[in-house]
């Protein structure tokens, strides 16, 4: 076989110096119970899994199920997130609590939201929090708009991955602005991971075809009729999209271009 | 007894309590939690030495399922 026809070996996803096989990152919210969370997470093949930090129910019964039993920290790279934070101060407090909770774990997902209808990020608060967290030694993966200027600025501030939204969180609308996502990817020297807005497998494939390094999703899997099956579909879509990106797609043409040769027609 | 704020709720605790006593009395002794005392993290190794004082604001948190959502 000609050397050039072999499938080129993909370089792995590297975030903050650690290598990952899977380019699918998943959240653990919105599942019906912890068993479904465990099974869907396994089916996705994801290695990086987001968790939220919340007040413990004081006076709760001992032995109540614990997320960390379903998603053991020795098997998955946990990614504590700051979901629900609307100020830089709350986001920084949440990350510090997460680091203590997880024995010094310093990889975090920063998101500071602006408004509960759109869940769009508040970039001023996001910049402030990112600056403080980077200075405090955190490895920050940051949720942002599909804005190339903001994405580059967050990279230059020292974030280890930049995560632009495809569409509003939980909307399932897919990639609304592929041109901006493409520009963000072209400008970046850190991994770009589409975070939020993916609805089905083809959306994830489109993100990867645009050259993104990975996709983070939660509702697209947890909100499917059969979450385990969708988790598996997403894993395949991410791989297919990645290979298509590496393969380099054919140019688009307005009119037909026959794929059978015209020479040698017998009529 | 002294009054503190625990996870946003008023709580009465014995005057000589430590963070370790509070975690035990709240039934969280075998849970993986993190503690913030007046906006500062209390390292796990200091739970049994850290005294609680009247008016302290204490947060005890743990990990739950979550993705990008606020719920």
Interface residues (C-beta under 8 A of the other chain):
Chain A: X26 X27 X28 X29 X30 X31 X34 X37 X50 X51 X52 X53 X54 X55 X56 X58 X59 X60 X61 X62 X63 X66 X67 X68 X78 X80 X81 X83 X84 X93 X96 X97 X98 X99 X100 X101 X102 X111 X113 X116 X119 X143 X169 X170 X195 X196 X216 X217 X218 X219 X222
Chain B: X6 X7 X8 X9 X11 X26 X27 X28 X29 X30 X31 X32 X33 X34 X35 X36 X39 X41 X42 X43 X44 X59 X60 X61 X62 X63 X64 X65 X66 X67 X68 X69 X70 X71
